[in-house]
């Protein structure tokens, strides 16, 4: 992506559930602490609490249920064509999956190549798929965490942008570990969006390179330090 250090990136957020990561993004955008604006939120589940979070901030919300287009997975293409139509009509540049419970398909990914990101509650590539926190406890790992990555057709296997870690305690339950990981998610998802908005992310095969501060930002910092 190009250097966007002086611009606001337009986001489209796909949700299915509580929407705590969505809330973090909305709050951080409103506060101006990330250079982004949520232009539209789409839920694949009617009644998801995330819908109310978006509506409370005045963000346009659409409910697009796959069953409107037939049986899954035969309806996947038609369903994603509708998602793409809505996202493009709202000028979305980056798609964020925030608790979205469907695997992204070719239709969505072709429309937004390397512009769809997701967050997963594990230190990928460990424990992809469902129940990552339980998997971590079952394997007895000492460190857990969360990962933000570019989505591809694999299950949680795309290039990793940002990760954050936390210790696993001997008396942890799925609920207690999930709570600590969620705090990490709320930190690293805005971080990844900011890096992308500033044009500091470059994908090279499976690896993501985080570039230094944009030249304009470096110059501004130098000027300030000299005052």
PyMOL commands that set and color helices and strands:
alter all, ss='L'
color gray80, all
select helices_A, chain A and resi 20-31+49-56+66-69+76-89+106-111+132-139+174-197+215-226
alter helices_A, ss='H'
color red, helices_A
select strands_A, chain A and resi 9-15+36-43+60-63+94-97+116-120+143-150+160-167+201-204+207-210
alter strands_A, ss='S'
color yellow, strands_A
deselect
rebuild
show_as cartoon
